[in-house]
Amino acid sequence: MSEQQGISPPSGPRRSAGGPVRALLRRLRYLRVHGVPGLRGHRSVVGNAVRVTAASCAAFYLSRYLLDLTAMSVYATFTVVSLGALARIPGSGRQRAATTVMAIPAGLVLITLGTLLAVQTWAAVLGMLVIGFMVAYAGTTGPRIAGAAPGMQLLYILPCFPPYAPEDLFQRLAGFLLGALLLALAQRFLMPEPETPPFGRLLADAADAAAGLADHHGGPTPVQALARAHRAGEALRPTSVPPADRPASPTLTHKAMTHAAEAVRTLLARLDTLQTMTGPHHTYHPETVALLQGISAAAGDTADALRRGKRLRPGEGPSAAPLQEELTPVRAHRAVATLDRLGADDRLVYLRRRSQVVQAADSAIVLVLATRLLLGDRTVDRNPVGHSFAYAQVPAPRLWWQRLTLHLTPRSVIFQNACRFALGLAAARATAGLLDLQHGFWVLLATLTLTRTTTLETWSAVRQALLGTLVGAVLAAGLLVVVHDRDTVYAVILPVVMLTAFIAGPLRGLAWAQGGFTLVVATLFAQVTPSTWQLAPVRLVDVLVGSVIGLACGLVAWPRGAGSEVRRSMAGLCSAIADAIGQTTAQVVERAGSTDIFALNRALILARESLAQYQCEARENSAGQPDWPVVLVAGADARRGGRLLPGRPGRIAPHEVGAWLRRAADCTAADYRALADRLCADRGIPHERPQPLDIRALLALAPPVPHHGPDRERRAVSAALLLDSVIWLDALTDDLSRIHEEM
């Protein structure tokens, strides 16, 4: 079968077309928006170091020298260090300050539990296991909580060691409150991180770009409109959006934002393909023009509503009704009639364009409805066309519960990471308690900061940390010998040591961070309790013990990180896509079976999380890996068909046409299952390139729609449903071809 027999245009390696030029343009756009990465990173590191140093020193001096409360001074200082330096809270100064303030209730609970459970080693270990898992697992609810999690772990670790001193609980809580409030003030007013465009503005810009692109109904390629659409689509990529602005939490607002972003990016992609299609026919047919006009109007109204940002009541704001009307079977008669009038070759060109414009119209409808939900209209779940907004009426506690339980499976990398950290911290606490290690807190701190998701990364971190700690211990011992017990000297040099350590660590690497922190610890503890040079080797031993425990946990618990998990999760997604193809086709052809897409949704989410973790890990060689993002695109395409097609009226007729669609769907589903088997095997398996749909055979089977007569309505509805089904199946076949190009 030749390539020209399918709906999909002949495809080569898509990345090669204009690759260097497009890559250069993307790089220039990034530099224009984000600045030079090195300079921007240096400014951010220095600003954070200044904020942490100022807040921690102010908290320490106030508690230690003005109030003369030793326990309070320690907790105030370590609160600032844990939430300001150890944690990686994302966002602008305002967003970071808000996250710090919101963490106060949880911090009070963690310090209280740590103080009370320190009564016995077994109680502290059990608490470490449970709390360590819960705090790490809480990162499933969004980047802000995930960024704060390491610092929150420290708030339990610090008080869970002897001496058991519940009488100091008030000082500990007061120190924590003081440190958190001073840090929040510093984040907000002292060299704050700059504000970033809110996600709603990015959505509005993308919708506006889509409206402008849809205004072109043929003729020369609209270069400027395409460039604007590319910029708007790139700005909405998850990797382009700052973590604090990503709609990643399970709230209704964020779910609507995610829904709208997925819709508008799909809309831009379909319009881009439509405008850049090559072929001899540049004049659009009237029904295509009507759809493009409806898309332009809907996207423009949506952009205006997003910029206003006012809450909408039913009947107000952008409406999807006109565009939905253009997609109804009655209006689709015109497309079917046009198809009947065309010759075989012209039919292929027309179907290609119709495929893109129908998918664009569907995406525009979803964009309008998701925007209405985002702006307060919860009636969108009553939309009759089949777009799924069932979550619009789900209570907030249930949305949070669904998110928290979604990753309770050994196949989730978030679950794996939480288990790894919890086991490591519990083992470190048990070791420190059983061996009665002096300053056992440092053992857990080393385990917390050095454990990585792969054994190789953990070993690399341990080597750097031990080297840095050794050098830092030597310098700290010399400092303690020279200065001895002169607190004034320590108080004077503390800001200098802190600022140097918190700048050198992020900029120079882990060895500098561990060496600098060793000096900070020595300078700080020398003002709290009488210290000698022996404090330095004690810290070295504790870091060594914590490193060994972290390395052991890395060997025992999923030592390969997300490397193997990403293949399993993508294989699971391919299997779910195959099942969804079969279920959706059965509904379209026979109106039988289930169209529940929960399994596909779950597989898609787990695959996204695995890919995100995999991309964060260092890889020596990623050659031969499939284009994983395209697998995610295929999952989204399969989900969109499962949501839309079963809700369309009509039934495929005659029987021969329905049989062709079933055979085509079975072949595509079989190809996805073969891909799943190949990914599970994790080795090269001979495979054949998937073939495009044999549209010529379909056209030979499908009878023309009569212009008059009692069967016209039924036949037109059947033809419209067939056309939409072929468009959907072609997109999945095209996705599969793109995946195989990279393997």
C-alpha positions in Angstrom: 0.0 0.0 0.0 1.4 3.4 -0.9 1.5 6.3 1.5 -0.8 8.3 -0.7 -3.7 5.9 0.0 -4.1 7.0 3.5 -5.5 10.2 5.0 -2.2 11.1 6.5 0.1 13.0 4.2 3.5 11.4 3.4 5.6 11.7 6.5 9.3 11.7 7.0 11.3 12.4 10.1 9.3 15.5 11.3 12.1 16.8 13.5 14.4 17.3 10.5 12.2 19.8 8.7 13.7 23.1 9.5 15.2 21.6 12.7 18.3 23.8 13.1 16.4 27.0 12.2 13.5 26.2 14.5 15.8 25.2 17.3 17.7 28.5 17.0 14.4 30.5 16.9 13.2 28.7 20.1 16.5 29.4 21.8 16.3 33.1 20.9 12.7 33.3 22.1 13.8 31.6 25.4 16.6 34.1 25.9 14.4 37.0 25.1 11.8 35.9 27.7 14.0 34.4 30.4 17.3 36.1 30.0 20.7 34.5 29.9 20.4 31.3 32.0 23.8 31.7 33.8 23.2 35.3 34.8 19.6 34.7 35.8 20.7 31.7 37.9 23.4 33.7 39.6 21.0 36.5 40.5 18.5 34.0 41.9 21.1 32.2 44.0 22.6 35.4 45.4 19.2 36.8 46.2 18.1 33.6 48.0 21.4 33.5 49.9 20.9 37.1 51.1 17.3 36.4 52.2 18.2 33.2 54.1 21.2 34.8 55.7 19.3 37.9 56.8 16.3 36.1 58.1 18.3 33.3 59.9 20.8 35.7 61.5 18.0 38.1 62.7 16.1 35.2 64.2 19.2 33.7 65.9 20.4 37.0 67.3 17.0 38.0 68.6 16.4 34.6 70.3 19.9 33.9 71.5 21.2 37.3 72.6 18.2 39.4 73.2 15.8 36.8 74.7 18.5 34.4 75.9 16.4 31.4 74.7 18.8 28.7 73.4 16.2 26.2 72.1 14.2 29.0 70.4 17.3 30.3 68.7 18.2 26.9 67.2 14.7 26.2 65.9 14.3 29.7 64.5 17.6 29.4 62.6 17.0 25.9 61.3 13.4 26.9 60.2 14.8 29.5 57.9 17.5 27.2 56.6 15.1 24.3 56.0 12.4 26.3 54.3 14.7 28.8 52.6 17.8 26.8 51.6 17.0 23.0 51.8 13.5 23.4 50.4 13.1 24.5 46.8 9.9 26.6 47.0 9.2 27.9 43.5 7.7 31.2 42.4 8.0 34.9 42.8 8.7 36.7 46.1 5.0 37.0 46.8 4.3 33.3 45.9 7.2 32.0 48.0 6.1 34.1 51.0 2.5 32.8 50.7 3.8 29.2 50.5 5.9 29.7 53.6 3.0 31.2 55.6 0.7 28.4 54.5 3.2 25.8 55.7 3.1 27.2 59.3 0.2 25.0 60.5 1.8 21.8 59.2 5.2 22.9 60.7 3.6 23.4 64.1 2.2 19.9 63.9 5.4 18.3 62.8 7.5 19.9 65.5 5.0 18.9 68.2 4.9 15.3 67.0 8.7 15.1 66.8 9.0 16.4 70.3 6.5 14.0 71.7 7.7 10.9 69.8 11.3 11.4 70.9 10.5 9.7 74.2 11.6 6.3 72.7 13.7 5.3 69.8 11.0 3.0 68.4 8.4 5.7 68.6 10.7 8.2 66.8 11.5 5.6 64.1 7.9 4.7 63.5 7.0 8.4 63.3 9.8 9.0 60.9 8.6 6.2 58.7 5.0 7.4 58.6 5.6 11.1 58.5 8.5 10.8 56.1 6.3 9.0 53.6 3.3 11.4 54.1 5.4 14.5 53.6 7.2 13.2 50.5 3.9 11.8 49.0 2.2 15.2 49.6 4.2 16.4 46.6 1.5 14.8 44.4 -0.7 17.9 45.1 1.4 20.5 43.3 4.9 22.0 42.8 4.7 24.3 45.7 4.1 21.6 48.2 6.6 19.3 46.5 9.2 22.1 46.7 8.6 22.7 50.4 8.6 18.9 51.3 12.4 18.5 52.0 12.2 21.5 54.4 9.1 20.2 56.1 10.9 16.8 56.6 13.6 18.7 58.6 11.0 20.2 60.9 10.2 16.7 62.2 13.7 15.4 62.1 15.1 18.2 64.3 13.0 17.6 67.4 12.8 13.8 67.2 16.2 13.3 68.9 17.2 13.2 72.6 17.0 14.8 74.9 13.3 14.2 75.3 12.3 17.7 76.4 8.5 18.4 76.1 9.1 21.3 78.4 10.9 23.0 75.6 8.0 22.6 73.2 6.9 26.2 73.6 10.4 27.5 72.8 10.6 25.3 69.8 7.2 26.4 68.4 8.0 30.0 69.1 11.3 29.7 67.3 9.6 28.1 64.3 7.0 30.8 64.1 9.7 33.5 64.4 11.9 31.9 61.7 8.9 31.3 59.3 7.6 34.8 59.6 11.0 36.4 59.1 11.7 34.2 56.1 8.3 35.2 54.6 9.1 38.9 55.1 12.5 38.5 53.5 11.1 36.5 50.5 8.5 39.2 50.0 10.6 42.4 50.4 14.3 41.6 50.3 15.5 41.1 46.7 12.3 39.3 45.8 12.0 37.0 42.8 10.3 38.8 40.0 6.7 38.3 39.1 5.8 36.1 36.2 2.8 36.3 33.8 -0.1 34.5 35.4 -1.3 31.3 33.7 -4.6 33.0 32.7 -2.8 35.5 30.7 -0.9 32.8 28.8 -4.2 31.1 28.0 -5.6 34.4 26.8 -2.6 35.0 24.5 -2.9 31.5 23.1 -6.6 31.9 22.5 -6.0 35.2 20.8 -3.3 33.7 18.6 -5.7 30.9 17.6 -8.4 33.4 16.7 -6.0 35.3 14.5 -4.8 32.1 12.8 -8.3 30.9 12.2 -9.1 34.1 10.4 -7.1 32.9 7.4 -9.3 31.0 5.0 -6.8 30.1 2.2 -4.3 31.9 0.1 -0.7 32.6 1.1 0.6 31.1 4.3 0.1 33.5 7.2 3.7 33.6 8.4 3.2 36.2 11.2 0.1 34.5 12.5 1.9 31.2 12.5 4.9 32.6 14.4 2.6 34.2 17.0 0.8 30.8 17.4 4.1 29.0 17.8 5.2 31.5 20.5 1.9 31.1 22.3 1.9 27.3 22.2 5.5 27.2 23.4 4.7 29.5 26.3 2.0 27.0 27.5 4.3 24.0 27.5 4.7 22.6 31.1 8.5 23.0 30.8 8.1 26.7 29.8 5.7 27.6 32.6 7.3 28.4 36.0 6.6 25.6 38.5 4.6 27.9 40.8 2.3 29.0 38.0 1.6 25.5 36.7 -2.0 24.3 37.3 -0.9 21.1 38.9 -3.0 21.0 42.1 -6.3 19.0 42.3 -8.4 22.1 42.8 -11.3 22.8 40.4 -9.6 26.0 39.1 -6.4 24.2 38.3 -8.2 21.3 36.6 -10.1 23.7 34.4 -6.8 25.5 33.6 -5.2 22.2 32.6 -8.2 21.3 30.5 -8.2 24.7 28.8 -4.4 24.6 28.1 -4.6 21.1 26.6 -7.5 22.3 24.4 -5.8 25.5 23.2 -2.5 23.8 22.4 -4.3 21.1 20.4 -6.3 23.9 18.7 -3.1 25.7 17.7 -1.4 22.5 16.5 -4.4 21.7 14.3 -4.6 25.2 12.8 -0.9 25.2 12.2 -1.1 21.9 10.3 -4.2 23.2 8.4 -2.4 26.4 7.3 0.8 24.7 6.3 -0.6 21.8 4.4 0.9 21.5 0.9 -1.2 20.8 -2.1 -2.6 22.2 -5.3 -5.9 23.3 -3.8 -5.7 26.5 -1.7 -9.4 27.4 -1.8 -11.4 26.3 1.2 -14.9 24.9 0.8 -17.8 26.9 2.4 -18.3 24.4 5.3 -14.6 24.6 6.2 -14.7 28.4 6.1 -17.8 28.4 8.4 -16.0 26.2 10.9 -12.9 28.5 10.8 -15.1 31.5 11.4 -16.8 29.9 14.3 -13.4 28.9 15.8 -12.1 32.5 15.4 -15.2 34.0 17.1 -15.1 31.4 20.0 -11.4 31.8 20.6 -11.5 35.6 20.4 -14.4 35.8 22.9 -12.6 33.4 25.2 -9.4 35.5 25.1 -11.5 38.6 26.1 -13.2 36.8 29.0 -9.8 35.5 30.3 -8.3 39.0 30.2 -11.3 40.5 32.1 -11.1 37.7 34.6 -14.7 38.3 35.9 -16.8 35.5 37.2 -19.4 34.3 34.7 -23.0 33.4 35.3 -24.9 31.0 33.0 -25.6 32.8 29.7 -22.7 35.3 30.0 -19.4 35.3 28.3 -18.1 33.2 25.4 -20.5 30.6 24.0 -19.7 27.3 22.3 -23.2 26.9 20.9 -22.6 28.4 17.4 -19.6 26.3 16.9 -21.4 23.2 18.2 -24.2 23.9 15.7 -21.7 23.9 12.9 -20.6 20.4 13.9 -24.1 18.9 14.2 -25.0 16.2 11.7 -27.4 18.6 9.9 -24.6 21.0 9.1 -22.2 18.1 8.4 -24.4 17.1 5.4 -22.7 19.8 3.5 -19.3 18.2 4.1 -20.6 14.8 3.1 -22.2 16.3 -0.1 -18.9 18.1 -0.9 -17.1 14.8 -0.5 -19.5 13.0 -2.9 -18.9 15.6 -5.6 -15.1 15.3 -5.5 -12.8 13.0 -7.4 -10.7 10.4 -5.6 -7.5 12.6 -5.3 -9.5 15.6 -4.3 -11.3 13.6 -1.7 -7.9 12.9 0.0 -7.0 16.5 0.1 -10.5 17.5 1.4 -10.4 14.8 4.1 -7.0 15.9 5.3 -8.2 19.4 5.7 -11.5 18.3 7.2 -9.6 16.1 9.7 -7.7 19.1 11.0 -10.5 21.6 11.0 -13.0 19.3 12.8 -10.4 18.5 15.5 -9.7 22.2 15.8 -13.4 22.9 16.2 -13.7 20.3 18.9 -10.7 21.8 20.7 -12.2 25.3 20.5 -15.4 24.0 22.1 -13.5 22.5 24.9 -11.5 25.7 25.4 -14.7 27.7 25.7 -16.3 25.4 28.2 -13.1 25.0 30.2 -12.8 28.8 30.4 -16.4 29.2 31.5 -15.7 26.7 34.3 -12.5 28.5 35.2 -14.5 31.7 35.5 -17.1 30.2 37.8 -19.8 28.7 35.5 -20.3 25.1 36.8 -23.2 24.3 34.4 -20.7 23.3 31.6 -21.0 19.7 32.8 -24.5 19.7 31.2 -23.0 20.2 27.8 -24.8 17.7 25.4 -22.1 17.1 22.9 -20.1 14.7 25.0 -17.1 16.8 26.3 -16.3 15.5 29.8 -16.6 18.1 32.6 -17.9 15.8 35.2 -15.4 17.1 37.7 -17.2 20.5 37.7 -19.7 19.2 40.3 -17.3 17.1 42.4 -16.7 18.5 45.9 -13.2 19.8 46.6 -12.4 17.1 49.3 -13.2 14.4 46.8 -10.9 16.0 44.2 -8.1 16.0 46.7 -8.8 12.5 47.7 -8.8 11.3 44.1 -5.4 12.9 43.6 -3.9 11.5 46.8 -5.1 7.9 46.0 -4.2 8.0 42.3 -0.5 7.3 43.0 -0.9 4.7 45.7 0.6 2.0 43.5 4.1 0.6 43.2 4.0 1.7 39.5 4.0 5.4 40.5 7.4 7.1 40.7 6.0 9.4 43.3 5.1 6.5 45.5 8.5 4.9 44.9 10.3 8.1 45.9 8.2 8.5 49.0 8.9 4.9 50.1 12.6 5.3 49.4 12.9 8.5 51.5 10.8 7.2 54.3 12.7 3.9 54.6 16.0 5.8 54.4 15.0 8.3 57.1 13.6 5.6 59.4 16.8 3.5 59.0 18.9 6.6 59.8 16.9 7.4 62.9 17.1 3.8 64.1 20.9 3.7 63.5 21.4 7.0 65.3 19.3 5.9 68.2 20.7 2.4 68.6 24.3 3.5 68.3 23.7 6.6 70.5 25.4 8.8 68.0 26.2 12.3 69.1 24.3 14.9 67.0 22.4 12.1 65.3 20.3 14.8 63.6 23.1 15.2 61.1 22.8 11.5 60.1 19.2 12.0 59.0 20.1 15.3 57.3 22.7 13.6 55.3 20.3 10.8 54.3 17.7 13.4 53.4 19.9 15.5 51.2 22.0 12.8 49.5 19.5 10.2 48.6 18.7 10.2 44.9 16.3 8.3 42.7 19.0 6.1 41.1 22.0 4.3 42.7 24.5 5.9 40.4 23.3 9.4 41.2 23.3 8.6 45.0 26.9 7.3 44.8 28.0 10.4 42.9 26.4 12.6 45.5 27.9 10.7 48.4 31.4 11.0 47.0 31.1 14.8 46.5 29.5 15.2 50.0 32.2 13.3 51.8 34.9 15.2 50.1 33.2 18.5 50.9 32.5 17.5 54.5 36.1 16.4 55.0 37.4 19.8 53.9 34.8 21.6 55.8 35.5 19.6 58.9 39.2 20.5 58.8 38.4 24.2 58.4 35.8 24.0 61.2 38.2 22.3 63.5 40.8 25.0 62.9 38.2 27.7 63.4 37.1 26.2 66.8 40.7 25.9 67.9 41.6 29.5 67.0 38.4 31.2 68.2 37.7 28.8 71.1 34.9 30.2 73.3 34.7 33.8 72.1 31.0 34.1 71.1 31.4 37.6 69.8 33.7 36.4 67.1 31.3 33.7 66.1 28.4 36.2 66.0 30.4 38.5 63.8 31.5 35.9 61.2 28.2 34.0 61.2 26.6 36.1 58.4 29.7 35.9 56.3 30.0 32.2 56.6 26.3 31.7 55.9 26.3 34.0 52.9 29.4 32.3 51.4 28.0 28.8 52.0 24.6 29.5 50.5 26.1 31.1 47.4 28.9 28.7 46.8 26.8 25.5 47.3 24.3 26.1 44.5 26.8 27.6 42.2 29.8 25.3 42.7 28.2 22.0 43.5 27.4 19.5 46.3 30.9 19.3 47.7 31.0 23.1 48.3 27.5 22.9 49.8 28.4 20.3 52.3 31.7 21.9 53.2 30.1 25.3 53.6 27.2 23.9 55.7 29.8 22.2 58.0 31.3 25.6 58.7 27.8 27.1 59.3 27.0 24.3 61.8 30.3 24.8 63.7 29.8 28.6 63.8 26.2 28.3 65.0 26.6 25.5 67.6 29.7 27.2 69.1 27.3 30.0 70.2 24.7 27.6 71.6 26.8 25.2 73.6 30.5 24.9 74.5 32.2 23.3 71.5 35.7 22.0 70.8 37.5 20.9 67.6 36.0 17.4 68.2 32.6 18.7 66.8 34.1 18.6 63.3 35.0 14.9 63.2 31.7 14.1 64.8 29.9 15.7 61.9 32.1 13.9 59.4 31.2 10.5 61.0 27.5 11.4 61.0 27.6 12.4 57.3 29.4 9.2 56.5 26.8 7.1 58.3 23.9 9.0 56.7 25.5 8.6 53.2 25.9 4.8 53.7 22.3 4.5 54.7 21.1 6.6 51.7 23.3 4.5 49.4 21.9 1.3 50.8 18.3 2.4 50.4 19.1 3.4 46.8 20.3 -0.1 46.2 17.3 -1.8 47.8 14.4 0.5 46.6 14.1 0.9 42.8 17.8 1.4 42.1 17.2 2.2 38.4 15.0 5.2 39.2 12.5 6.0 36.5 14.5 4.4 33.7 12.6 1.1 33.7 9.4 2.6 35.1 9.0 5.0 32.2 9.0 2.1 29.8 6.5 0.1 31.9 4.2 3.1 32.3 4.4 4.0 28.6 3.7 0.3 27.8 0.7 0.5 30.1 -0.5 3.6 28.3 -0.2 1.9 24.9 -2.3 -1.0 26.2 -4.8 1.4 27.5 -4.9 3.2 24.2 -5.5 -0.1 22.4 -8.4 -0.9 24.8 -9.9 2.6 24.3 -9.7 2.2 20.5 -11.7 -1.1 20.7 -14.3 0.3 23.2 -14.8 3.5 21.3 -15.2 1.8 17.9 -17.7 -0.7 19.4 -19.7 2.2 20.7 -19.6 4.0 17.3 -20.4 0.9 15.1 -22.6 -1.2 17.4 -23.6 1.2 20.2 -22.5 -1.6 22.6 -19.9 -1.9 25.3 -18.4 0.5 27.8 -16.8 3.9 27.2 -15.3 4.3 30.6 -11.9 6.1 30.1 -10.9 5.9 33.8 -8.2 3.3 33.0 -6.9 5.5 30.2 -6.8 8.6 32.4 -4.9 6.8 35.1 -2.4 5.3 32.7 -1.9 8.7 31.1 -1.2 10.4 34.4 1.2 7.7 35.6 3.1 7.9 32.3 3.4 11.7 32.6 4.7 11.5 36.1 7.2 8.8 35.1 8.4 10.9 32.2 8.8 13.9 34.4 11.0 11.9 36.8 12.9 10.3 34.0 13.8 13.7 32.5 15.1 14.9 35.8 17.6 12.1 36.1 21.0 12.1 34.6 21.4 9.8 31.7 24.6 8.7 30.0 22.9 7.5 26.9 19.3 8.0 25.8 19.8 6.9 22.2 17.2 4.4 20.9 14.6 5.8 23.2 11.1 6.4 21.7 9.8 9.9 21.5 8.0 9.6 24.8 6.0 12.9 24.5 4.4 11.6 21.3 3.1 8.6 23.3 1.5 11.0 25.6 -0.1 12.8 22.7 -1.5 9.5 21.5 -3.0 8.9 24.9 -4.6 12.4 24.7 -6.0 11.7 21.2 -7.4 8.3 22.3 -9.1 10.0 25.3 -10.6 12.7 23.2 -12.2 10.2 20.9 -13.5 8.2 23.8 -15.1 11.4 25.2 -16.6 12.7 21.9 -17.5 10.0 19.5 -19.9 7.9 21.6 -21.9 11.1 22.2 -22.4 11.8 18.5 -25.8 10.8 17.1 -26.2 8.1 14.5 -24.8 4.7 13.7 -22.4 3.6 11.0 -24.1 2.1 8.0 -24.1 0.1 5.8 -22.7 -3.1 7.4 -19.7 -3.2 5.1 -18.6 0.3 6.1 -18.9 -0.6 9.8 -16.8 -3.7 9.2 -14.1 -1.7 7.5 -13.9 0.7 10.5 -13.7 -2.3 12.9 -10.9 -3.9 10.9 -9.0 -0.6 10.7 -9.5 0.0 14.4 -8.4 -3.6 15.3 -5.2 -3.2 13.2 -4.4 0.1 14.9 -5.1 -1.4 18.4 -3.0 -4.4 17.5 -0.1 -2.1 16.6 -0.4 -0.3 19.9 -0.4 -3.6 21.8 2.7 -4.7 19.8 4.4 -1.5 20.8 3.4 -2.2 24.4 5.0 -5.6 24.3 8.1 -4.2 22.8 8.4 -1.6 25.5 7.9 -4.2 28.2 10.6 -6.4 26.8 13.0 -3.5 27.0 14.9 -4.8 24.0 14.8 -4.6 20.2 12.0 -6.6 18.7 11.5 -6.6 14.9 8.5 -4.5 13.9 6.9 -3.2 10.8 6.0 0.4 10.2 2.3 0.9 10.8 0.3 1.6 7.6 -2.0 4.6 7.2 -5.7 4.1 6.7 -6.7 2.7 3.4 -9.2 5.5 2.6 -9.6 4.4 -1.0 -11.1 1.1 0.1 -13.5 3.0 2.4 -14.6 5.4 -0.4 -15.3 2.4 -2.6 -17.6 0.9 0.1 -19.4 4.0 1.3 -22.4 4.9 -0.8 -23.2 8.5 -1.6 -25.7 10.4 0.4 -28.9 10.9 -1.6 -30.0 14.5 -2.1 -33.7 13.7 -1.5 -35.7 10.9 0.0 -36.7 9.5 3.4 -33.2 8.0 4.0 -31.3 11.2 3.5 -31.3 12.3 7.2 -30.2 8.9 8.5 -27.6 8.4 5.8 -26.2 11.9 6.3 -25.9 11.3 10.1 -24.2 8.0 9.5 -21.7 9.6 7.0 -20.9 12.4 9.4 -20.2 10.0 12.2 -18.1 7.9 9.9 -16.1 10.9 8.8 -15.4 12.0 12.4 -14.4 8.4 13.4 -12.0 8.1 10.5 -10.5 11.5 11.5 -9.9 10.3 15.0 -8.5 6.9 14.0 -6.2 8.6 11.5 -4.7 10.8 14.2 -3.9 7.7 16.3 -2.3 6.0 13.3 -0.2 9.1 12.6 0.9 9.2 16.3 2.0 5.6 16.1 4.0 6.3 12.9 5.8 9.2 14.7 6.6 7.0 17.7 8.2 4.3 15.4 10.3 6.9 13.6 12.3 7.4 16.8 12.8 3.7 17.6 
